[in-house]
Amino acid sequence: MAGVSDQTGAPGRRMRIGVLISGRGSNLQALIEAAAKPDYPAEIALVIANQPEAAGLQRAEAIGIPTQVIDHRLFPSRVGFEAAVTDALCTAGCELVCLAGFMRVLTGDFVARWTDRLINIHPSLLPAFPGLHTHAEALATGVRITGATVHFVREQVDQGPIIGQAAVPVHDDDTADTLAARVLEAEHALYPHCVRLVADGRATVSGHRVRIAEADTRQSALLNPPLADGRS
């Protein structure tokens, strides 16, 4: 794929990213579509699945992106599994690792190995509703707005400096499924947006916060709620 241009107009090098998946890979598809654009500053160098039947593998293989299955069930420990993942990522020259529906809790050693080069997307406005069953919890608590968050990964699950968020309204007639579908639509816009900020070097970690090097940081860090509303 063609590289992005720097300020002199010469082709620039794209950041090589690895994507870790466990299932259908809809956020992977959003990243694939973003990376197909000539001005996008990142390319997908490798897709790794811990489940051999993960449908997302077919999305990558269909356009020639290298894939690898590293089945966690074949390893006696998480350490061995994560060592194999790291070896594959390093062999592919990955500089940034994106978790996209990757259903494994990573050890502190793995997180430390990829500190500030490992990001995740979560279907809530963190720190609200970490973990599983986020949409049911949002409905149970009666919040009027939920959304999605992309953040740098830390050892604690669903914690870490926040790169960007997308707000999604909660409707009175929502079920967990309808709300999940609307939040997923927001995720598909948010994840490529945040990867661009990281690959461009505009999103950097300062303490527990991410600083966005752009005049209008609100535009960089928050996607507009109507993007994911689905109603006029």
C-alpha positions as CSV (number, residue, x, y, z in Angstrom):
1,M,0.0,0.0,0.0
2,A,1.1,3.5,-0.7
3,G,2.7,5.4,2.2
4,V,1.4,8.7,3.6
5,S,3.2,11.9,2.6
6,D,5.2,14.0,5.0
7,Q,5.4,17.8,4.9
8,T,7.9,17.7,2.0
9,G,5.5,15.6,-0.1
10,A,7.8,12.5,0.0
11,P,6.2,9.1,0.9
12,G,6.2,8.5,4.6
13,R,6.5,5.2,6.4
14,R,3.4,3.7,7.9
15,M,3.3,2.4,11.4
16,R,3.0,-1.4,11.4
17,I,0.2,-2.7,13.6
18,G,-0.7,-6.1,14.9
19,V,-4.4,-6.9,15.6
20,L,-5.4,-9.5,18.1
21,I,-8.9,-11.1,17.8
22,S,-11.0,-13.9,19.1
23,G,-14.1,-13.8,17.0
24,R,-15.9,-12.1,14.1
25,G,-13.5,-9.2,13.8
26,S,-15.9,-6.3,13.0
27,N,-13.5,-3.8,14.5
28,L,-10.7,-5.4,12.6
29,Q,-12.8,-4.8,9.4
30,A,-13.0,-1.1,10.4
31,L,-9.2,-0.9,10.7
32,I,-8.8,-2.8,7.4
33,E,-11.0,-0.3,5.6
34,A,-9.2,2.7,7.2
35,A,-5.8,1.3,6.3
36,A,-6.8,0.9,2.7
37,K,-6.9,4.7,2.3
38,P,-3.6,6.1,0.9
39,D,-3.4,8.9,3.6
40,Y,-3.8,6.5,6.6
41,P,-0.6,6.4,8.7
42,A,-0.8,2.8,9.7
43,E,-0.9,-0.6,8.0
44,I,-1.9,-4.0,9.4
45,A,1.1,-6.2,9.4
46,L,-0.4,-9.2,11.1
47,V,-3.7,-10.5,12.5
48,I,-3.4,-13.0,15.4
49,A,-6.4,-15.1,16.6
50,N,-6.4,-17.3,19.7
51,Q,-9.4,-19.2,18.3
52,P,-8.8,-21.2,15.0
53,E,-12.5,-20.6,14.0
54,A,-12.4,-16.8,14.5
55,A,-14.2,-15.4,11.5
56,G,-12.0,-12.3,11.5
57,L,-9.2,-14.4,10.0
58,Q,-11.1,-14.7,6.8
59,R,-11.6,-10.9,6.6
60,A,-7.8,-10.4,6.7
61,E,-6.9,-13.4,4.4
62,A,-9.4,-12.1,1.8
63,I,-7.2,-9.1,1.1
64,G,-3.8,-10.7,1.7
65,I,-3.1,-9.6,5.2
66,P,-0.8,-12.2,7.0
67,T,-2.7,-14.1,9.7
68,Q,-1.6,-16.5,12.4
69,V,-3.5,-18.8,14.8
70,I,-2.0,-19.1,18.3
71,D,-4.4,-21.3,20.2
72,H,-4.1,-20.5,23.9
73,R,-5.4,-24.0,24.7
74,L,-2.2,-25.6,23.4
75,F,0.0,-23.8,26.0
76,P,0.3,-25.0,29.6
77,S,0.5,-21.4,30.9
78,R,-0.4,-17.9,29.9
79,V,3.3,-17.0,29.9
80,G,4.0,-19.5,27.1
81,F,1.0,-18.3,25.1
82,E,1.9,-14.7,25.4
83,A,5.6,-15.4,24.5
84,A,4.4,-17.0,21.3
85,V,2.2,-13.9,20.6
86,T,5.1,-11.5,21.2
87,D,7.4,-13.5,19.0
88,A,4.9,-13.4,16.2
89,L,4.3,-9.7,16.6
90,C,8.1,-8.9,16.7
91,T,8.8,-11.1,13.7
92,A,6.2,-9.1,11.7
93,G,7.8,-5.9,12.8
94,C,4.7,-4.7,14.7
95,E,5.1,-1.3,16.5
96,L,1.5,-1.0,17.9
97,V,-0.8,-3.8,19.1
98,C,-4.6,-3.4,18.8
99,L,-6.9,-5.6,20.8
100,A,-10.1,-6.0,18.8
101,G,-12.5,-8.4,20.5
102,F,-9.6,-10.3,22.0
103,M,-11.2,-12.3,24.8
104,R,-8.1,-13.1,26.9
105,V,-6.9,-11.3,30.0
106,L,-3.2,-10.4,29.5
107,T,-0.6,-10.8,32.2
108,G,1.3,-7.9,33.7
109,D,4.5,-9.0,32.0
110,F,2.9,-8.9,28.5
111,V,1.4,-5.5,29.2
112,A,4.7,-4.2,30.5
113,R,6.5,-5.5,27.4
114,W,4.1,-3.5,25.2
115,T,3.6,-0.5,27.4
116,D,2.2,2.5,25.5
117,R,2.2,0.3,22.4
118,L,-0.9,-1.7,23.3
119,I,-4.4,-0.4,22.9
120,N,-7.9,-1.7,23.4
121,I,-11.5,-0.7,22.6
122,H,-14.2,-1.2,25.2
123,P,-18.0,-0.7,24.7
124,S,-18.6,1.8,27.4
125,L,-17.5,5.3,28.5
126,L,-14.8,4.1,30.8
127,P,-14.3,4.2,33.8
128,A,-18.0,3.3,33.8
129,F,-19.0,-0.3,33.2
130,P,-15.7,-2.1,32.9
131,G,-15.6,-5.9,32.2
132,L,-18.5,-7.9,30.6
133,H,-22.2,-7.2,30.3
134,T,-21.7,-3.5,29.9
135,H,-24.9,-2.8,28.0
136,A,-27.1,-4.6,30.5
137,E,-25.5,-2.7,33.3
138,A,-25.9,0.6,31.5
139,L,-29.6,-0.1,31.0
140,A,-30.0,-1.3,34.6
141,T,-28.5,1.9,36.0
142,G,-30.6,4.1,33.8
143,V,-27.8,6.2,32.2
144,R,-28.9,8.3,29.3
145,I,-25.6,8.2,27.5
146,T,-23.1,5.4,27.1
147,G,-20.5,4.8,24.3
148,A,-17.1,3.4,23.5
149,T,-13.6,4.0,24.7
150,V,-10.1,3.4,23.2
151,H,-7.3,3.4,25.7
152,F,-3.8,2.3,26.3
153,V,-3.8,-1.0,28.2
154,R,-2.6,-1.4,31.8
155,E,-2.5,-4.5,33.9
156,Q,-5.9,-3.8,35.5
157,V,-8.7,-4.8,33.1
158,D,-10.3,-1.9,31.2
159,Q,-8.1,0.7,32.7
160,G,-5.4,2.9,31.3
161,P,-4.9,6.3,29.7
162,I,-7.9,7.2,27.4
163,I,-7.1,8.1,23.8
164,G,-10.7,8.8,22.7
165,Q,-14.3,8.2,23.3
166,A,-17.6,8.2,21.4
167,A,-20.9,9.0,23.1
168,V,-24.0,7.1,22.2
169,P,-27.5,7.9,23.5
170,V,-29.6,5.3,25.4
171,H,-33.2,5.1,24.2
172,D,-36.1,4.3,26.5
173,D,-37.0,1.2,24.4
174,D,-33.5,-0.1,24.1
175,T,-32.5,-3.7,24.9
176,A,-29.0,-4.8,25.5
177,D,-28.9,-6.0,21.9
178,T,-30.1,-2.8,20.3
179,L,-27.8,-0.7,22.5
180,A,-24.9,-3.0,21.7
181,A,-25.5,-2.6,17.9
182,R,-25.5,1.2,18.2
183,V,-22.4,1.3,20.3
184,L,-20.7,-1.1,17.8
185,E,-21.4,1.4,15.0
186,A,-19.6,4.0,17.1
187,E,-16.7,1.7,17.8
188,H,-16.1,1.3,14.0
189,A,-15.6,5.0,13.7
190,L,-13.7,5.5,16.9
191,Y,-11.0,2.8,16.6
192,P,-9.5,3.9,13.3
193,H,-9.7,7.5,14.5
194,C,-7.7,6.7,17.6
195,V,-5.2,4.5,15.8
196,R,-4.6,7.4,13.4
197,L,-3.8,9.7,16.4
198,V,-1.3,7.2,17.8
199,A,0.3,6.5,14.4
200,D,0.6,10.1,13.6
201,G,2.4,10.7,16.9
202,R,-0.3,13.1,18.1
203,A,-1.5,10.9,21.0
204,T,1.2,10.6,23.7
205,V,0.9,9.4,27.3
206,S,1.7,11.8,30.1
207,G,1.2,10.2,33.5
208,H,-2.3,8.8,33.6
209,R,-3.6,10.9,30.7
210,V,-3.2,11.1,26.9
211,R,-2.2,14.4,25.4
212,I,-3.5,15.1,21.9
213,A,-1.1,17.4,19.9
214,E,-3.7,19.3,17.9
215,A,-5.3,22.7,18.2
216,D,-8.8,21.4,18.8
217,T,-8.3,18.5,21.2
218,R,-12.1,18.1,21.7
219,Q,-12.4,17.1,18.0
220,S,-9.5,14.6,18.3
221,A,-10.6,12.9,21.5
222,L,-14.4,12.8,21.3
223,L,-16.6,11.7,18.4
224,N,-19.9,13.4,18.2
225,P,-22.9,11.5,19.6
226,P,-25.1,11.8,16.6
227,L,-22.6,9.7,14.7
228,A,-23.9,6.7,16.5
229,D,-27.5,7.7,17.2
230,G,-29.3,6.0,14.3
231,R,-32.4,8.2,14.7
232,S,-33.3,11.5,13.1
